Amino acid sequence: MAFDLDLIKKVYSEFEQKVNDARQLLGRPLTFTEKILYAHLTNPAIRAYDRGVDYVDFAPDRVAMQDATAQMALLQFMQAGRAKVAVPSTVHCDHLIMAETGAEADLKHANTESKEVFDFLASVSNKYGIGFWKPGAGIIHQVVLENYAFPGGMMIGTDSHTVNAGGLGMVAIGVGGADACDVMAGLPWELKMPKLIGVKLTGKLNGWTAPKDVILKVAGILTVKGGTGCIVEYFGEGAISMSCTGKGTICNMGAEIGATTSTFGYDDSMSRYLKATGREEIAAAADAIAQHLTADPEVYANPEQYFDQLIEINLDELEPHLNGPFTPDLATPISKMKEVAAANDWPTKVEVGLIGSCTNSSYEDISRAVSLAKQVNEKGLKTKAEFTITPGSEQVRYTIERDGFLDTFNKIGATVFANACGPCIGMWNRVGAEKKEKNTIVHSFNRNFAKRADGNPNTYAFVGSPEIVTALAIAGDLTFNPLTDTLINEKGETVKLDPPTGEELPPRGFAVDDPGYQAPAADGSGVQVIVDPVSKRLQLLDPFAPWEGTDLKGLKLLIKAKGKCTTDHISMAGPWLKFRGHLDNISNNMLIGAVNFFNDKTDNIKNQLTGEYGAVPATQRDYKAAGIGSIVVGDENYGEGSSREHAAMEPRHLGVRAVLVKSFARIHETNLKKQGMLALTFADKDDYDKIQEDDVVDIIGLTEFAPGKPLTLVLHHADGTAEDIQVNHTYNQQQIEWFKAGGALNIIRKEFAAKN
């Protein structure tokens, strides 16, 4: 269905002029990314902005929120004082559905267990003019691609994989709930002007290779932080030859390289997808300005002159990859897996293969996987591993059921989960996971951090395309290479899997009875939003206290985190998702997954008040009760992963005053700033080694806190000695005001009160 048609037509009517103005201002041809960015400035540009340096205010076209993050985003928005959201916004119920026995039973259970939360989100949406997608409607990013994404647009979403909409030519960026609150309240959205990475794709995908292999390859090149502060723009004949949903897959997993977002220029595949999903008018409008919805020809002719970094990949030569375990950037070509697995002692028996998720649940993905599933019976095989399918939306699920795909999967013993995130985010009640046995799973999801899928730290998870995952589930062997290897069927015969085939779009068109959409009331003034004061799931927010106006002294070291510390480590998902609307309750998971540098244990730190070791949240609550602030120290790329602002709000709520690390992931650093926290980095990364377990820390220079001006930390060691270290920050003047006010929301609240 076509939403926001008038808005999109307005964007397109102004697009050419804005692009021409930007081209004249910069005095050179423009990348597609630059066209979108400059066309969405809050105010007309008066100069060319320096990439990676200048903070810029943007006016996104829309906001999307999933149910886990929407709770906190909307609890904040409710304090802003507005009667209605300023831009089109939607809520999607996809995170709070546990995958256990199958779609029907799991959805029924979720609607009972999380009824209070779903009712809250529905009523807030109804009151404030927000579109509401009910549980079972689908995963936010697939639903956005099918209904809201449009070429040349800009959107933000409270989920790191909002970037999926780049497959339809958007600049779509994952943010925390406070950023979403700003935009819904009608305020500008601030972002440091991103650097640009160009990825030139030549050749054409063939055989077993899929779009997923492009981003698996790129992740291996750039690593989990190589895209930080950058937008990745894909182009070339290889890009044009791919489907729109294939492009979405590539953009989706771009979150795993730390990229701000990824995008593709508009082409025929996007036009076909818009038409197939009932948006013919939008396709026609985009076709009319198609020359402006891609980079200027000079850019792609000489990309090294326009991008800060250039990568070239020949799709003719690209091999299927498996990335993992425990990190999405450890890339292994399928032909090398046997030797690499042996060298690393990875368990090679595949216990479960899982396809679907927001990354790979398109009709094309499922049709190519089903072409392999058909061969199980045709070639006398038996699937050796458990196999599950998670459709991305009710529209996709209904269509693949109509076309017989689900029957084929059922015949090989597969389980179809609800149209929701499920195992991808830890909402998987996997039988036996509590035993913590060493095992291997393969999936077509995007992340594979330790414990993420099933809570078992010894589950080795590998990321691949749906085609490769299906083949490995059939073979039951991580080292199986379907391009060259054979299988022994139930009759003892040697057989070889044929390469997958599929359809870009359903030949008979998409179909659906009830997509699961609920429109908001035209006038929500009479809608009541009720939060039970004794609820364990929801809690109204109290404003955070403003800065005292002095340097911060006597801060206890809470934890010195060792190695990878993602937002999953800081604020776990899975069963904790049920508390995403209750800040105090969910704060009981704060940093319980982080590894303590001093004992290599998780959730086990020294309490400086008692000298005893205990849980991180309990220790911090002791400090808070005593009126003592604390500091968290971390390693590289701290806060990698999900956009969940709970990872910033929980420390803030419990009294942590600063987070000091070697480097931050973009979204988490912004989330800390928004909540009035100090996000600091070591000027000399070797100073990380100076932090001792019993340190008490002073932060000096806050009375003169200014952009670009370092601060000083005084480390008071237990032996009575002290030493100074310099720390840096990236705060601009507006962000410093957030810190002083105790959080950005306090400023919004104050400004609204002044106007009314």
C-alpha positions, 0 to 999 in steps of 0.5 A: 500500500502507498503511504505518505504520497503527498509527502513523497511528492513534495520531496520530489518536487523540491529535489532537483532544485536542492541538488542543483543548489548543493552542486553549485555550492560544492562546485563539483559533481555529487554522489547520491549520498550527498544529494540526499543529505544536502536535500534534507538539511534543516536550513539551506547550506551556506557552505560545503560541510567537511566530512567527518568534522562538521555537525549538521542539522537534518530534517528526516522524512519519517521515524520508525520504531520497533516495540522494544525501543519504542517503549522508551522512545515514546515514554520520552516523547510523552514528556515533550508536550506535543499533541501529535508527532511532527513527521510520519511515524510508525511503531512495529511489534516484532521484538517481543515474540519468543520463538519456541514451537511455531508461529501460531502458538508463539504469537498467541503466547506473546499477545498474552504475556506482553499484552500490557506493553502492546496495549500501551504502544497501541494507545500512545500511537493512537493518541499521537498520530502514529501508525501501529503495526500489530504483533505478527505484522512483520519485522520493522525493516521488512515492513518499512521496505514494503510500505514506507521506504522511497528513493531519495528519502531520509528516515531514522529508526530506533533500531540499528538495522533501519539501514535496510531501507537503503536497498530502496535508495534511502539514507536510513539511519539507526538512532536511539530513542532520544533522537527519535523523540527530537524528530517526532517533536519537530526539532532538527536531527543532528549528525556529524557529516559522514565520510563516504565509502564507495563500493564498486561492484562489477560482474554479476552474481551467479550460481551459489553466490548471493547479495549476502556474500557481498556484505560478508566480504565487505565486513571482512575487509572493513571489520566491525568498526571500519565503517564508523562515521561513514556512509557506504554507497554501492554502485556499478553494473553489479549493483544494477543487476541485483534485486531491490531486496538483495540491495536491502540485505547488503545495506541491512548488514552494513550496521555490522561494519559500524557504518552510519548507513548504506545506500544504492542509486535508484534503478529499475529493480527499485521501480519494479519493487515499488510497483510489486508492492502497490506503490505505482504512483511512487515509482512513476514519481521516482522515474520522473526524476531518476537522473537525480536519484543517483550519483552524477555520472562523473562520480561513478566514472572517477569514483576515487576523486569523490569517495574517501575510500574505494573498494572494488568487488568483482561479483563474477569472482565472488565466492560464498562466505561464512562469517564468524563465530562470535563476530560478524566480520570474521569472513571465511570463503566457503572453500576455505572453511574446512581448513580454517575450522580445523585450525581453530577447532570449531565444532563442525556438526551443524545443529540448527540452520535458521533462515529469515530475519530482517536481513534475509526474508524476502520472497527472493530469499525464500524462493531460492532456499525452497529450490534447495529444500525441494531437492531433499526429497527429489534426491532422496536426502534427509535434512541432518540439522534442525531447520527454521524459517522466520518470515519478514512480514505477513505479506511475504508469509501469506504469499509464500504459503500461497505459492506452496513454499511452506508446504515444501519446508514442512516436508523436510521437517522445518519449523516456521516461526512467527513474523518477528525477530525471534532467534536473531535477537535472542528471543529463541527458547532453544531446548538444551541451550541452558546446558551451555554445550559447545555447538555450531549453528548457521543462520542468515541473520546479521549478528553472531555475538556470543550468547546472542541467539540462544544465551549459550556462550558456547554456541558458535554462530556463523552468518551466511546467505539463506542458500548456504544456510539451507545447504549446510542444514541439509548436509549437517556439516559446517565444512560442506562446500555445495559448489564442489562437494557431494552428499550420500542420500538415504539409498547410499547414492552419491548426489550433488545439490543443484545451484539455487534458483528463484524469483526476484518477485512473486510471478502472481504478485504479492497477496495478504488478507490482513497486513496488521496495520492500525491507523491512528485516530484523526484526533487523539486528544481524547485517548487516554494512555494509562501506565499502572504505577505498580507495573513491572513492565512499564514505568513513567520517566523522571527527569535526570538531574542536571550537572552540579556545575563543578568538576566530578570528583571521587568517582569509583571505578565500576568496571574496566571492561575487557575486549568486545563490549557491545550493547548486548554486553551492556544491556542484554536482549532476550528475556530482558526485552520484557523490561524495556519500558521499565528503566529501573527493572531493566537496569538490573542487566546493566553490564552483566555481559561485560568481561571484567579486566581484572578477573576475566569474569562477567558480572563479577566486580569488586565493590570498593565500599565492602571489598567484596565481589558481586554483580555489576548492577548491585554494586552500582546500586550500592554506590548510588545509595551512598551518593557516590558517582562512578566511571566505566572504562572500556576497550575499542568500539565500545557500544558496537551493535544495537541502537538500544539506548537502554545501554546509555540510560541504565548507567545514567539511571544508576549513577554512572557519570562517565564512560571512558574508552579507547573508541566508541561505536557511533550510535552508543556515543550519541546515546550517552550524550543525549542522556547527559553522560560524559562519553570520553576517549583516551588521548593515549590508548595505552593509558587504558593499562593505567586503570587499576581495580581500586581507582578513584577518579576525578574529572577535571576541566568541566567548568571550562567544558568546551568543544575540542578542549581535552579534559584531565582525569586524576587516577587515585590509586589504592597505594596512595599515588596519583597520576593524571591522564588526558582524555578527549571528547567530541562534544559540540556546544549543543551537546555540552548543553545537553550535559549541563541540563542533565539530558537533551530531553530536559531542554526540550521539556523546558523549551516547550514549557516556555512556549506554552 
